[in-house]
Amino acid sequence: MKCVFCGGQTKSQKVTFVDDEQGKYLAVENVPAQVCTRCGEKTYDPETTRLLLDYARNRRHPAKTFNMPVFDFEKPGDRP
């Protein structure tokens, strides 16, 4: 399969899908994707996309939850 963005070749991989919508963060591990070997763009098939939307709409229960530190790059005090 060719990448729809750069035309590079893709390969099947399991990836972690991460999304931030209006301050609500979502991470889904082990998602099947086609990943471009040139630019890294990830493409999902229609069924995988539908399931990711289900997760985003809270239609499924998370496998785990965790606390994560969040830094603000624009705040000088958050930089080393």
mmCIF file of the N, C-alpha and C atoms, coordinates in Angstrom:
data_MODEL
# 
_entry.id   MODEL 
# 
loop_
_atom_site.group_PDB 
_atom_site.id 
_atom_site.type_symbol 
_atom_site.label_atom_id 
_atom_site.label_alt_id 
_atom_site.label_comp_id 
_atom_site.label_asym_id 
_atom_site.label_entity_id 
_atom_site.label_seq_id 
_atom_site.pdbx_PDB_ins_code 
_atom_site.Cartn_x 
_atom_site.Cartn_y 
_atom_site.Cartn_z 
_atom_site.occupancy 
_atom_site.B_iso_or_equiv 
_atom_site.pdbx_formal_charge 
_atom_site.auth_seq_id 
_atom_site.auth_comp_id 
_atom_site.auth_asym_id 
_atom_site.auth_atom_id 
_atom_site.pdbx_PDB_model_num 
ATOM 1   N N  . MET A 1 1  ? 0.850   -1.179 0.000  1.00 0.00 ? 1  MET A N  1 
ATOM 2   C CA . MET A 1 1  ? 0.000   0.000  0.000  1.00 0.00 ? 1  MET A CA 1 
ATOM 3   C C  . MET A 1 1  ? 0.894   1.242  0.000  1.00 0.00 ? 1  MET A C  1 
ATOM 4   N N  . LYS A 1 2  ? 0.464   2.273  -0.694 1.00 0.00 ? 2  LYS A N  1 
ATOM 5   C CA . LYS A 1 2  ? 1.230   3.520  -0.743 1.00 0.00 ? 2  LYS A CA 1 
ATOM 6   C C  . LYS A 1 2  ? 0.623   4.543  0.211  1.00 0.00 ? 2  LYS A C  1 
ATOM 7   N N  . CYS A 1 3  ? 1.479   5.349  0.812  1.00 0.00 ? 3  CYS A N  1 
ATOM 8   C CA . CYS A 1 3  ? 1.051   6.416  1.712  1.00 0.00 ? 3  CYS A CA 1 
ATOM 9   C C  . CYS A 1 3  ? 0.254   7.457  0.924  1.00 0.00 ? 3  CYS A C  1 
ATOM 10  N N  . VAL A 1 4  ? -0.880  7.856  1.480  1.00 0.00 ? 4  VAL A N  1 
ATOM 11  C CA . VAL A 1 4  ? -1.721  8.846  0.807  1.00 0.00 ? 4  VAL A CA 1 
ATOM 12  C C  . VAL A 1 4  ? -1.128  10.251 0.889  1.00 0.00 ? 4  VAL A C  1 
ATOM 13  N N  . PHE A 1 5  ? -0.145  10.467 1.766  1.00 0.00 ? 5  PHE A N  1 
ATOM 14  C CA . PHE A 1 5  ? 0.446   11.791 1.928  1.00 0.00 ? 5  PHE A CA 1 
ATOM 15  C C  . PHE A 1 5  ? 1.723   11.980 1.122  1.00 0.00 ? 5  PHE A C  1 
ATOM 16  N N  . CYS A 1 6  ? 2.647   11.006 1.185  1.00 0.00 ? 6  CYS A N  1 
ATOM 17  C CA . CYS A 1 6  ? 3.942   11.204 0.525  1.00 0.00 ? 6  CYS A CA 1 
ATOM 18  C C  . CYS A 1 6  ? 4.226   10.188 -0.578 1.00 0.00 ? 6  CYS A C  1 
ATOM 19  N N  . GLY A 1 7  ? 3.388   9.157  -0.710 1.00 0.00 ? 7  GLY A N  1 
ATOM 20  C CA . GLY A 1 7  ? 3.593   8.149  -1.742 1.00 0.00 ? 7  GLY A CA 1 
ATOM 21  C C  . GLY A 1 7  ? 4.552   7.042  -1.360 1.00 0.00 ? 7  GLY A C  1 
ATOM 22  N N  . GLY A 1 8  ? 5.095   7.096  -0.131 1.00 0.00 ? 8  GLY A N  1 
ATOM 23  C CA . GLY A 1 8  ? 5.997   6.047  0.331  1.00 0.00 ? 8  GLY A CA 1 
ATOM 24  C C  . GLY A 1 8  ? 5.276   4.729  0.564  1.00 0.00 ? 8  GLY A C  1 
ATOM 25  N N  . GLN A 1 9  ? 6.042   3.678  0.774  1.00 0.00 ? 9  GLN A N  1 
ATOM 26  C CA . GLN A 1 9  ? 5.471   2.360  1.060  1.00 0.00 ? 9  GLN A CA 1 
ATOM 27  C C  . GLN A 1 9  ? 5.034   2.297  2.521  1.00 0.00 ? 9  GLN A C  1 
ATOM 28  N N  . THR A 1 10 ? 3.971   1.533  2.783  1.00 0.00 ? 10 THR A N  1 
ATOM 29  C CA . THR A 1 10 ? 3.517   1.336  4.156  1.00 0.00 ? 10 THR A CA 1 
ATOM 30  C C  . THR A 1 10 ? 3.734   -0.110 4.563  1.00 0.00 ? 10 THR A C  1 
ATOM 31  N N  . LYS A 1 11 ? 3.768   -0.326 5.887  1.00 0.00 ? 11 LYS A N  1 
ATOM 32  C CA . LYS A 1 11 ? 3.845   -1.685 6.408  1.00 0.00 ? 11 LYS A CA 1 
ATOM 33  C C  . LYS A 1 11 ? 2.881   -1.807 7.575  1.00 0.00 ? 11 LYS A C  1 
ATOM 34  N N  . SER A 1 12 ? 2.375   -3.007 7.790  1.00 0.00 ? 12 SER A N  1 
ATOM 35  C CA . SER A 1 12 ? 1.447   -3.268 8.889  1.00 0.00 ? 12 SER A CA 1 
ATOM 36  C C  . SER A 1 12 ? 2.207   -3.248 10.205 1.00 0.00 ? 12 SER A C  1 
ATOM 37  N N  . GLN A 1 13 ? 1.660   -2.522 11.170 1.00 0.00 ? 13 GLN A N  1 
ATOM 38  C CA . GLN A 1 13 ? 2.257   -2.440 12.505 1.00 0.00 ? 13 GLN A CA 1 
ATOM 39  C C  . GLN A 1 13 ? 1.157   -2.247 13.533 1.00 0.00 ? 13 GLN A C  1 
ATOM 40  N N  . LYS A 1 14 ? 1.474   -2.568 14.770 1.00 0.00 ? 14 LYS A N  1 
ATOM 41  C CA . LYS A 1 14 ? 0.610   -2.220 15.896 1.00 0.00 ? 14 LYS A CA 1 
ATOM 42  C C  . LYS A 1 14 ? 1.163   -0.918 16.472 1.00 0.00 ? 14 LYS A C  1 
ATOM 43  N N  . VAL A 1 15 ? 0.288   0.072  16.667 1.00 0.00 ? 15 VAL A N  1 
ATOM 44  C CA . VAL A 1 15 ? 0.706   1.383  17.142 1.00 0.00 ? 15 VAL A CA 1 
ATOM 45  C C  . VAL A 1 15 ? -0.137  1.789  18.346 1.00 0.00 ? 15 VAL A C  1 
ATOM 46  N N  . THR A 1 16 ? 0.280   2.844  19.003 1.00 0.00 ? 16 THR A N  1 
ATOM 47  C CA . THR A 1 16 ? -0.529  3.458  20.049 1.00 0.00 ? 16 THR A CA 1 
ATOM 48  C C  . THR A 1 16 ? -1.171  4.702  19.457 1.00 0.00 ? 16 THR A C  1 
ATOM 49  N N  . PHE A 1 17 ? -2.482  4.738  19.450 1.00 0.00 ? 17 PHE A N  1 
ATOM 50  C CA . PHE A 1 17 ? -3.244  5.880  18.947 1.00 0.00 ? 17 PHE A CA 1 
ATOM 51  C C  . PHE A 1 17 ? -3.434  6.850  20.100 1.00 0.00 ? 17 PHE A C  1 
ATOM 52  N N  . VAL A 1 18 ? -3.077  8.110  19.905 1.00 0.00 ? 18 VAL A N  1 
ATOM 53  C CA . VAL A 1 18 ? -3.218  9.133  20.932 1.00 0.00 ? 18 VAL A CA 1 
ATOM 54  C C  . VAL A 1 18 ? -3.994  10.300 20.342 1.00 0.00 ? 18 VAL A C  1 
ATOM 55  N N  . ASP A 1 19 ? -4.968  10.806 21.099 1.00 0.00 ? 19 ASP A N  1 
ATOM 56  C CA . ASP A 1 19 ? -5.784  11.918 20.633 1.00 0.00 ? 19 ASP A CA 1 
ATOM 57  C C  . ASP A 1 19 ? -6.038  12.878 21.788 1.00 0.00 ? 19 ASP A C  1 
ATOM 58  N N  . ASP A 1 20 ? -6.174  14.150 21.458 1.00 0.00 ? 20 ASP A N  1 
ATOM 59  C CA . ASP A 1 20 ? -6.505  15.191 22.435 1.00 0.00 ? 20 ASP A CA 1 
ATOM 60  C C  . ASP A 1 20 ? -7.621  16.019 21.829 1.00 0.00 ? 20 ASP A C  1 
ATOM 61  N N  . GLU A 1 21 ? -8.794  15.904 22.389 1.00 0.00 ? 21 GLU A N  1 
ATOM 62  C CA . GLU A 1 21 ? -9.931  16.674 21.899 1.00 0.00 ? 21 GLU A CA 1 
ATOM 63  C C  . GLU A 1 21 ? -10.461 17.521 23.045 1.00 0.00 ? 21 GLU A C  1 
ATOM 64  N N  . GLN A 1 22 ? -10.260 18.820 22.940 1.00 0.00 ? 22 GLN A N  1 
ATOM 65  C CA . GLN A 1 22 ? -10.734 19.781 23.931 1.00 0.00 ? 22 GLN A CA 1 
ATOM 66  C C  . GLN A 1 22 ? -10.273 19.408 25.344 1.00 0.00 ? 22 GLN A C  1 
ATOM 67  N N  . GLY A 1 23 ? -8.988  19.050 25.475 1.00 0.00 ? 23 GLY A N  1 
ATOM 68  C CA . GLY A 1 23 ? -8.421  18.738 26.773 1.00 0.00 ? 23 GLY A CA 1 
ATOM 69  C C  . GLY A 1 23 ? -8.736  17.341 27.287 1.00 0.00 ? 23 GLY A C  1 
ATOM 70  N N  . LYS A 1 24 ? -9.458  16.546 26.521 1.00 0.00 ? 24 LYS A N  1 
ATOM 71  C CA . LYS A 1 24 ? -9.751  15.162 26.893 1.00 0.00 ? 24 LYS A CA 1 
ATOM 72  C C  . LYS A 1 24 ? -8.785  14.274 26.120 1.00 0.00 ? 24 LYS A C  1 
ATOM 73  N N  . TYR A 1 25 ? -7.941  13.560 26.848 1.00 0.00 ? 25 TYR A N  1 
ATOM 74  C CA . TYR A 1 25 ? -6.907  12.741 26.223 1.00 0.00 ? 25 TYR A CA 1 
ATOM 75  C C  . TYR A 1 25 ? -7.356  11.292 26.138 1.00 0.00 ? 25 TYR A C  1 
ATOM 76  N N  . LEU A 1 26 ? -6.948  10.658 25.043 1.00 0.00 ? 26 LEU A N  1 
ATOM 77  C CA . LEU A 1 26 ? -7.312  9.268  24.798 1.00 0.00 ? 26 LEU A CA 1 
ATOM 78  C C  . LEU A 1 26 ? -6.084  8.546  24.254 1.00 0.00 ? 26 LEU A C  1 
ATOM 79  N N  . ALA A 1 27 ? -5.792  7.387  24.798 1.00 0.00 ? 27 ALA A N  1 
ATOM 80  C CA . ALA A 1 27 ? -4.711  6.545  24.278 1.00 0.00 ? 27 ALA A CA 1 
ATOM 81  C C  . ALA A 1 27 ? -5.252  5.133  24.117 1.00 0.00 ? 27 ALA A C  1 
ATOM 82  N N  . VAL A 1 28 ? -4.999  4.548  22.946 1.00 0.00 ? 28 VAL A N  1 
ATOM 83  C CA . VAL A 1 28 ? -5.422  3.179  22.666 1.00 0.00 ? 28 VAL A CA 1 
ATOM 84  C C  . VAL A 1 28 ? -4.190  2.427  22.182 1.00 0.00 ? 28 VAL A C  1 
ATOM 85  N N  . GLU A 1 29 ? -3.816  1.385  22.910 1.00 0.00 ? 29 GLU A N  1 
ATOM 86  C CA . GLU A 1 29 ? -2.623  0.609  22.574 1.00 0.00 ? 29 GLU A CA 1 
ATOM 87  C C  . GLU A 1 29 ? -2.952  -0.528 21.610 1.00 0.00 ? 29 GLU A C  1 
ATOM 88  N N  . ASN A 1 30 ? -1.928  -0.986 20.903 1.00 0.00 ? 30 ASN A N  1 
ATOM 89  C CA . ASN A 1 30 ? -2.015  -2.166 20.025 1.00 0.00 ? 30 ASN A CA 1 
ATOM 90  C C  . ASN A 1 30 ? -3.038  -2.029 18.905 1.00 0.00 ? 30 ASN A C  1 
ATOM 91  N N  . VAL A 1 31 ? -3.073  -0.869 18.291 1.00 0.00 ? 31 VAL A N  1 
ATOM 92  C CA . VAL A 1 31 ? -4.014  -0.598 17.200 1.00 0.00 ? 31 VAL A CA 1 
ATOM 93  C C  . VAL A 1 31 ? -3.365  -1.010 15.869 1.00 0.00 ? 31 VAL A C  1 
ATOM 94  N N  . PRO A 1 32 ? -4.032  -1.836 15.073 1.00 0.00 ? 32 PRO A N  1 
ATOM 95  C CA . PRO A 1 32 ? -3.469  -2.196 13.771 1.00 0.00 ? 32 PRO A CA 1 
ATOM 96  C C  . PRO A 1 32 ? -3.520  -0.996 12.822 1.00 0.00 ? 32 PRO A C  1 
ATOM 97  N N  . ALA A 1 33 ? -2.402  -0.748 12.145 1.00 0.00 ? 33 ALA A N  1 
ATOM 98  C CA . ALA A 1 33 ? -2.318  0.392  11.234 1.00 0.00 ? 33 ALA A CA 1 
ATOM 99  C C  . ALA A 1 33 ? -1.366  0.081  10.095 1.00 0.00 ? 33 ALA A C  1 
ATOM 100 N N  . GLN A 1 34 ? -1.493  0.839  9.039  1.00 0.00 ? 34 GLN A N  1 
ATOM 101 C CA . GLN A 1 34 ? -0.511  0.861  7.969  1.00 0.00 ? 34 GLN A CA 1 
ATOM 102 C C  . GLN A 1 34 ? 0.347   2.098  8.252  1.00 0.00 ? 34 GLN A C  1 
ATOM 103 N N  . VAL A 1 35 ? 1.652   1.907  8.419  1.00 0.00 ? 35 VAL A N  1 
ATOM 104 C CA . VAL A 1 35 ? 2.550   3.006  8.779  1.00 0.00 ? 35 VAL A CA 1 
ATOM 105 C C  . VAL A 1 35 ? 3.530   3.229  7.637  1.00 0.00 ? 35 VAL A C  1 
ATOM 106 N N  . CYS A 1 36 ? 3.628   4.485  7.182  1.00 0.00 ? 36 CYS A N  1 
ATOM 107 C CA . CYS A 1 36 ? 4.521   4.822  6.086  1.00 0.00 ? 36 CYS A CA 1 
ATOM 108 C C  . CYS A 1 36 ? 5.969   4.717  6.548  1.00 0.00 ? 36 CYS A C  1 
ATOM 109 N N  . THR A 1 37 ? 6.779   4.017  5.755  1.00 0.00 ? 37 THR A N  1 
ATOM 110 C CA . THR A 1 37 ? 8.196   3.852  6.103  1.00 0.00 ? 37 THR A CA 1 
ATOM 111 C C  . THR A 1 37 ? 8.996   5.119  5.802  1.00 0.00 ? 37 THR A C  1 
ATOM 112 N N  . ARG A 1 38 ? 8.416   6.047  5.051  1.00 0.00 ? 38 ARG A N  1 
ATOM 113 C CA . ARG A 1 38 ? 9.104   7.294  4.716  1.00 0.00 ? 38 ARG A CA 1 
ATOM 114 C C  . ARG A 1 38 ? 8.741   8.424  5.686  1.00 0.00 ? 38 ARG A C  1 
ATOM 115 N N  . CYS A 1 39 ? 7.450   8.713  5.840  1.00 0.00 ? 39 CYS A N  1 
ATOM 116 C CA . CYS A 1 39 ? 7.046   9.871  6.651  1.00 0.00 ? 39 CYS A CA 1 
ATOM 117 C C  . CYS A 1 39 ? 6.436   9.508  8.001  1.00 0.00 ? 39 CYS A C  1 
ATOM 118 N N  . GLY A 1 40 ? 6.106   8.227  8.223  1.00 0.00 ? 40 GLY A N  1 
ATOM 119 C CA . GLY A 1 40 ? 5.564   7.796  9.512  1.00 0.00 ? 40 GLY A CA 1 
ATOM 120 C C  . GLY A 1 40 ? 4.060   7.969  9.655  1.00 0.00 ? 40 GLY A C  1 
ATOM 121 N N  . GLU A 1 41 ? 3.401   8.490  8.637  1.00 0.00 ? 41 GLU A N  1 
ATOM 122 C CA . GLU A 1 41 ? 1.949   8.671  8.701  1.00 0.00 ? 41 GLU A CA 1 
ATOM 123 C C  . GLU A 1 41 ? 1.264   7.324  8.929  1.00 0.00 ? 41 GLU A C  1 
ATOM 124 N N  . LYS A 1 42 ? 0.229   7.339  9.798  1.00 0.00 ? 42 LYS A N  1 
ATOM 125 C CA . LYS A 1 42 ? -0.519  6.120  10.119 1.00 0.00 ? 42 LYS A CA 1 
ATOM 126 C C  . LYS A 1 42 ? -1.876  6.168  9.441  1.00 0.00 ? 42 LYS A C  1 
ATOM 127 N N  . THR A 1 43 ? -2.279  5.049  8.854  1.00 0.00 ? 43 THR A N  1 
ATOM 128 C CA . THR A 1 43 ? -3.584  4.932  8.212  1.00 0.00 ? 43 THR A CA 1 
ATOM 129 C C  . THR A 1 43 ? -4.302  3.738  8.827  1.00 0.00 ? 43 THR A C  1 
ATOM 130 N N  . TYR A 1 44 ? -5.597  3.928  9.106  1.00 0.00 ? 44 TYR A N  1 
ATOM 131 C CA . TYR A 1 44 ? -6.398  2.883  9.749  1.00 0.00 ? 44 TYR A CA 1 
ATOM 132 C C  . TYR A 1 44 ? -7.504  2.442  8.800  1.00 0.00 ? 44 TYR A C  1 
ATOM 133 N N  . ASP A 1 45 ? -7.851  1.145  8.843  1.00 0.00 ? 45 ASP A N  1 
ATOM 134 C CA . ASP A 1 45 ? -8.942  0.673  8.006  1.00 0.00 ? 45 ASP A CA 1 
ATOM 135 C C  . ASP A 1 45 ? -10.274 1.151  8.599  1.00 0.00 ? 45 ASP A C  1 
ATOM 136 N N  . PRO A 1 46 ? -11.354 1.073  7.838  1.00 0.00 ? 46 PRO A N  1 
ATOM 137 C CA . PRO A 1 46 ? -12.640 1.604  8.307  1.00 0.00 ? 46 PRO A CA 1 
ATOM 138 C C  . PRO A 1 46 ? -13.131 0.996  9.629  1.00 0.00 ? 46 PRO A C  1 
ATOM 139 N N  . GLU A 1 47 ? -12.977 -0.304 9.815  1.00 0.00 ? 47 GLU A N  1 
ATOM 140 C CA . GLU A 1 47 ? -13.442 -0.936 11.064 1.00 0.00 ? 47 GLU A CA 1 
ATOM 141 C C  . GLU A 1 47 ? -12.629 -0.447 12.261 1.00 0.00 ? 47 GLU A C  1 
ATOM 142 N N  . THR A 1 48 ? -11.317 -0.320 12.093 1.00 0.00 ? 48 THR A N  1 
ATOM 143 C CA . THR A 1 48 ? -10.469 0.189  13.169 1.00 0.00 ? 48 THR A CA 1 
ATOM 144 C C  . THR A 1 48 ? -10.847 1.628  13.495 1.00 0.00 ? 48 THR A C  1 
ATOM 145 N N  . THR A 1 49 ? -11.098 2.425  12.483 1.00 0.00 ? 49 THR A N  1 
ATOM 146 C CA . THR A 1 49 ? -11.515 3.815  12.687 1.00 0.00 ? 49 THR A CA 1 
ATOM 147 C C  . THR A 1 49 ? -12.825 3.867  13.459 1.00 0.00 ? 49 THR A C  1 
ATOM 148 N N  . ARG A 1 50 ? -13.762 3.004  13.119 1.00 0.00 ? 50 ARG A N  1 
ATOM 149 C CA . ARG A 1 50 ? -15.049 2.967  13.836 1.00 0.00 ? 50 ARG A CA 1 
ATOM 150 C C  . ARG A 1 50 ? -14.852 2.637  15.306 1.00 0.00 ? 50 ARG A C  1 
ATOM 151 N N  . LEU A 1 51 ? -13.986 1.664  15.585 1.00 0.00 ? 51 LEU A N  1 
ATOM 152 C CA . LEU A 1 51 ? -13.723 1.292  16.975 1.00 0.00 ? 51 LEU A CA 1 
ATOM 153 C C  . LEU A 1 51 ? -13.021 2.416  17.731 1.00 0.00 ? 51 LEU A C  1 
ATOM 154 N N  . LEU A 1 52 ? -12.085 3.119  17.080 1.00 0.00 ? 52 LEU A N  1 
ATOM 155 C CA . LEU A 1 52 ? -11.422 4.252  17.728 1.00 0.00 ? 52 LEU A CA 1 
ATOM 156 C C  . LEU A 1 52 ? -12.432 5.348  18.072 1.00 0.00 ? 52 LEU A C  1 
ATOM 157 N N  . LEU A 1 53 ? -13.396 5.568  17.197 1.00 0.00 ? 53 LEU A N  1 
ATOM 158 C CA . LEU A 1 53 ? -14.452 6.545  17.495 1.00 0.00 ? 53 LEU A CA 1 
ATOM 159 C C  . LEU A 1 53 ? -15.308 6.093  18.670 1.00 0.00 ? 53 LEU A C  1 
ATOM 160 N N  . ASP A 1 54 ? -15.562 4.791  18.787 1.00 0.00 ? 54 ASP A N  1 
ATOM 161 C CA . ASP A 1 54 ? -16.289 4.263  19.947 1.00 0.00 ? 54 ASP A CA 1 
ATOM 162 C C  . ASP A 1 54 ? -15.529 4.564  21.240 1.00 0.00 ? 54 ASP A C  1 
ATOM 163 N N  . TYR A 1 55 ? -14.216 4.354  21.226 1.00 0.00 ? 55 TYR A N  1 
ATOM 164 C CA . TYR A 1 55 ? -13.414 4.667  22.411 1.00 0.00 ? 55 TYR A CA 1 
ATOM 165 C C  . TYR A 1 55 ? -13.515 6.152  22.733 1.00 0.00 ? 55 TYR A C  1 
ATOM 166 N N  . ALA A 1 56 ? -13.402 6.989  21.726 1.00 0.00 ? 56 ALA A N  1 
ATOM 167 C CA . ALA A 1 56 ? -13.436 8.439  21.934 1.00 0.00 ? 56 ALA A CA 1 
ATOM 168 C C  . ALA A 1 56 ? -14.785 8.904  22.474 1.00 0.00 ? 56 ALA A C  1 
ATOM 169 N N  . ARG A 1 57 ? -15.832 8.202  22.135 1.00 0.00 ? 57 ARG A N  1 
ATOM 170 C CA . ARG A 1 57 ? -17.181 8.570  22.577 1.00 0.00 ? 57 ARG A CA 1 
ATOM 171 C C  . ARG A 1 57 ? -17.579 7.870  23.870 1.00 0.00 ? 57 ARG A C  1 
ATOM 172 N N  . ASN A 1 58 ? -16.584 7.290  24.551 1.00 0.00 ? 58 ASN A N  1 
ATOM 173 C CA . ASN A 1 58 ? -16.797 6.612  25.840 1.00 0.00 ? 58 ASN A CA 1 
ATOM 174 C C  . ASN A 1 58 ? -17.786 5.464  25.761 1.00 0.00 ? 58 ASN A C  1 
ATOM 175 N N  . ARG A 1 59 ? -17.793 4.764  24.644 1.00 0.00 ? 59 ARG A N  1 
ATOM 176 C CA . ARG A 1 59 ? -18.697 3.617  24.498 1.00 0.00 ? 59 ARG A CA 1 
ATOM 177 C C  . ARG A 1 59 ? -18.036 2.321  24.943 1.00 0.00 ? 59 ARG A C  1 
ATOM 178 N N  . ARG A 1 60 ? -16.803 2.413  25.366 1.00 0.00 ? 60 ARG A N  1 
ATOM 179 C CA . ARG A 1 60 ? -16.072 1.237  25.830 1.00 0.00 ? 60 ARG A CA 1 
ATOM 180 C C  . ARG A 1 60 ? -15.349 1.599  27.124 1.00 0.00 ? 60 ARG A C  1 
ATOM 181 N N  . HIS A 1 61 ? -15.036 0.588  27.917 1.00 0.00 ? 61 HIS A N  1 
ATOM 182 C CA . HIS A 1 61 ? -14.347 0.821  29.183 1.00 0.00 ? 61 HIS A CA 1 
ATOM 183 C C  . HIS A 1 61 ? -12.843 0.673  28.987 1.00 0.00 ? 61 HIS A C  1 
ATOM 184 N N  . PRO A 1 62 ? -12.063 1.580  29.598 1.00 0.00 ? 62 PRO A N  1 
ATOM 185 C CA . PRO A 1 62 ? -10.602 1.499  29.431 1.00 0.00 ? 62 PRO A CA 1 
ATOM 186 C C  . PRO A 1 62 ? -10.016 0.267  30.104 1.00 0.00 ? 62 PRO A C  1 
ATOM 187 N N  . ALA A 1 63 ? -8.938  -0.264 29.506 1.00 0.00 ? 63 ALA A N  1 
ATOM 188 C CA . ALA A 1 63 ? -8.228  -1.400 30.080 1.00 0.00 ? 63 ALA A CA 1 
ATOM 189 C C  . ALA A 1 63 ? -7.461  -0.977 31.325 1.00 0.00 ? 63 ALA A C  1 
ATOM 190 N N  . LYS A 1 64 ? -7.028  0.299  31.355 1.00 0.00 ? 64 LYS A N  1 
ATOM 191 C CA . LYS A 1 64 ? -6.313  0.833  32.511 1.00 0.00 ? 64 LYS A CA 1 
ATOM 192 C C  . LYS A 1 64 ? -6.364  2.349  32.457 1.00 0.00 ? 64 LYS A C  1 
ATOM 193 N N  . THR A 1 65 ? -6.096  2.978  33.569 1.00 0.00 ? 65 THR A N  1 
ATOM 194 C CA . THR A 1 65 ? -5.963  4.433  33.635 1.00 0.00 ? 65 THR A CA 1 
ATOM 195 C C  . THR A 1 65 ? -4.680  4.740  34.390 1.00 0.00 ? 65 THR A C  1 
ATOM 196 N N  . PHE A 1 66 ? -4.125  5.934  34.143 1.00 0.00 ? 66 PHE A N  1 
ATOM 197 C CA . PHE A 1 66 ? -2.905  6.327  34.839 1.00 0.00 ? 66 PHE A CA 1 
ATOM 198 C C  . PHE A 1 66 ? -2.802  7.839  34.877 1.00 0.00 ? 66 PHE A C  1 
ATOM 199 N N  . ASN A 1 67 ? -2.024  8.327  35.846 1.00 0.00 ? 67 ASN A N  1 
ATOM 200 C CA . ASN A 1 67 ? -1.722  9.752  35.940 1.00 0.00 ? 67 ASN A CA 1 
ATOM 201 C C  . ASN A 1 67 ? -0.461  10.020 35.150 1.00 0.00 ? 67 ASN A C  1 
ATOM 202 N N  . MET A 1 68 ? -0.428  11.167 34.489 1.00 0.00 ? 68 MET A N  1 
ATOM 203 C CA . MET A 1 68 ? 0.716   11.494 33.648 1.00 0.00 ? 68 MET A CA 1 
ATOM 204 C C  . MET A 1 68 ? 1.064   12.961 33.843 1.00 0.00 ? 68 MET A C  1 
ATOM 205 N N  . PRO A 1 69 ? 2.348   13.255 34.056 1.00 0.00 ? 69 PRO A N  1 
ATOM 206 C CA . PRO A 1 69 ? 2.721   14.671 34.158 1.00 0.00 ? 69 PRO A CA 1 
ATOM 207 C C  . PRO A 1 69 ? 2.558   15.350 32.796 1.00 0.00 ? 69 PRO A C  1 
ATOM 208 N N  . VAL A 1 70 ? 2.084   16.587 32.836 1.00 0.00 ? 70 VAL A N  1 
ATOM 209 C CA . VAL A 1 70 ? 1.898   17.365 31.612 1.00 0.00 ? 70 VAL A CA 1 
ATOM 210 C C  . VAL A 1 70 ? 2.667   18.663 31.773 1.00 0.00 ? 70 VAL A C  1 
ATOM 211 N N  . PHE A 1 71 ? 3.533   18.955 30.818 1.00 0.00 ? 71 PHE A N  1 
ATOM 212 C CA . PHE A 1 71 ? 4.324   20.175 30.828 1.00 0.00 ? 71 PHE A CA 1 
ATOM 213 C C  . PHE A 1 71 ? 3.767   21.140 29.801 1.00 0.00 ? 71 PHE A C  1 
ATOM 214 N N  . ASP A 1 72 ? 3.952   22.432 30.043 1.00 0.00 ? 72 ASP A N  1 
ATOM 215 C CA . ASP A 1 72 ? 3.549   23.465 29.097 1.00 0.00 ? 72 ASP A CA 1 
ATOM 216 C C  . ASP A 1 72 ? 4.809   24.067 28.516 1.00 0.00 ? 72 ASP A C  1 
ATOM 217 N N  . PHE A 1 73 ? 5.065   23.821 27.230 1.00 0.00 ? 73 PHE A N  1 
ATOM 218 C CA . PHE A 1 73 ? 6.288   24.261 26.582 1.00 0.00 ? 73 PHE A CA 1 
ATOM 219 C C  . PHE A 1 73 ? 6.428   25.780 26.607 1.00 0.00 ? 73 PHE A C  1 
ATOM 220 N N  . GLU A 1 74 ? 5.315   26.493 26.657 1.00 0.00 ? 74 GLU A N  1 
ATOM 221 C CA . GLU A 1 74 ? 5.361   27.942 26.647 1.00 0.00 ? 74 GLU A CA 1 
ATOM 222 C C  . GLU A 1 74 ? 5.668   28.559 27.996 1.00 0.00 ? 74 GLU A C  1 
ATOM 223 N N  . LYS A 1 75 ? 5.664   27.765 29.061 1.00 0.00 ? 75 LYS A N  1 
ATOM 224 C CA . LYS A 1 75 ? 5.995   28.273 30.397 1.00 0.00 ? 75 LYS A CA 1 
ATOM 225 C C  . LYS A 1 75 ? 7.468   28.005 30.684 1.00 0.00 ? 75 LYS A C  1 
ATOM 226 N N  . PRO A 1 76 ? 8.277   29.051 30.817 1.00 0.00 ? 76 PRO A N  1 
ATOM 227 C CA . PRO A 1 76 ? 9.716   28.851 31.045 1.00 0.00 ? 76 PRO A CA 1 
ATOM 228 C C  . PRO A 1 76 ? 10.013  27.999 32.276 1.00 0.00 ? 76 PRO A C  1 
ATOM 229 N N  . GLY A 1 77 ? 9.191   28.032 33.302 1.00 0.00 ? 77 GLY A N  1 
ATOM 230 C CA . GLY A 1 77 ? 9.417   27.251 34.510 1.00 0.00 ? 77 GLY A CA 1 
ATOM 231 C C  . GLY A 1 77 ? 9.276   25.761 34.285 1.00 0.00 ? 77 GLY A C  1 
ATOM 232 N N  . ASP A 1 78 ? 8.648   25.369 33.201 1.00 0.00 ? 78 ASP A N  1 
ATOM 233 C CA . ASP A 1 78 ? 8.476   23.950 32.888 1.00 0.00 ? 78 ASP A CA 1 
ATOM 234 C C  . ASP A 1 78 ? 9.647   23.392 32.085 1.00 0.00 ? 78 ASP A C  1 
ATOM 235 N N  . ARG A 1 79 ? 10.566  24.260 31.678 1.00 0.00 ? 79 ARG A N  1 
ATOM 236 C CA . ARG A 1 79 ? 11.730  23.814 30.876 1.00 0.00 ? 79 ARG A CA 1 
ATOM 237 C C  . ARG A 1 79 ? 12.912  23.544 31.776 1.00 0.00 ? 79 ARG A C  1 
ATOM 238 N N  . PRO A 1 80 ? 13.765  22.572 31.378 1.00 0.00 ? 80 PRO A N  1 
ATOM 239 C CA . PRO A 1 80 ? 14.957  22.277 32.191 1.00 0.00 ? 80 PRO A CA 1 
ATOM 240 C C  . PRO A 1 80 ? 15.960  23.409 32.146 1.00 0.00 ? 80 PRO A C  1 
# 
